[in-house]
């Protein structure tokens, strides 16, 4: 079997087959990590061995490490279903759902949006400043009802505007979107630092941050404790966004044009699709979703804007690849990523395993699970296979065969 035949089998794999491939990749990554943990434990000096195999002692126990990494992310859910560690996992998952679907929308349109991090930063700062200014006008329950949607809208609008910039440059100046989006990440971070330091700084704090928002201007904690920085309402909103984006891409004429432009741009343009408009709109939509992630980060986790935002935007690229650019799959991929990030904290605190090794274990899992989908994406773009519905020319707004999964 040659390379093309292997690529064709991978591209044509059903959803169940792809799930089995991902599960096998996950098990393989754990097996490789198991050996690495034992090797590292053997090379480390310790007073008492954590485990032994075949009469040989090891300083690190792989079973304990993976138990903390996966199950530790959920805390003791049987004794306390609403524990803080589980809340941390869900809060990470919530933000990654937005950044993951933001990248997925651009990827489905054939555009490599590497700038979700910058769009998230812009949306987060705009939300923090706007909601703080508006919080003086209303308060109480009415303030929550009005300010939270207002903050989300502001984050989406500013993220969309920032995302449209590389879209316009690509559509009308043929600028490479990878380069422009990467550079705009640095621009967003630097401008945000300047604005917070010189114009919106909290005078009562030594940290580079804006004034904290009042309690009524952020997502209510509802089920979980306020100190856990997680809101079930924000999580449900993120899930609704994923479903809405899936319906938009799969059930609307513009979503069909967007998908077709990503797979067969020449055929789509021949069928009447306005390519420049599709590029700009898809980048604006992607930016809006990234900006929403920034708004949720401010309104649910921080309560203000602080410099040094975690790399949710870059993590969203991995989440999107893990999900095969499917908006519904983004939710599960974000949960896996959230579990790994939260579980890593538990491993660092609860074991003697160095954080560098924990990072390697996380990287192995992500690499092994993502690679099959990554090669599948490459195969779709490099080769066109017979009877592949995505290779058929279509008319604007038409309803041809399935073009992506």
Secondary structure, DSSP 8 states (H G I E B T S, - for coil): --HHHHHHHHHT--HHHHHHHHHHHHHHHHHHHHHHHHHHHHHS--SS-SEEETTEEESS-HHHHHIIIIIGGG-STTT-TT-HHHHHHHHHHHHHHHHHHHHHHHHHTT-----HHHHHHHHHHHHHHHHHHHTTT--HHHHHHHHHHHHHHHHHHHHHHHHHHHHHHHHHH---HHHHHHHHHHHHHHHHHHHHHHTS--TT-SSSB-----GGGS---TTS-GGG---HHHHHHHHHHHHHHHHHHHHSHHHHHHHHHHH-HHHHHHTT--HHHHHHHHHHHHHHHHHHHHHHIIIIIISS-BSS--SHHHHHHHHHHHTTT-HHHHHHHHHHHHHHHHHHHHHHHHS---HHHHHHHHHHHHHHHHHHHHHHHHHHHH---TT-GGGS---TT---S----
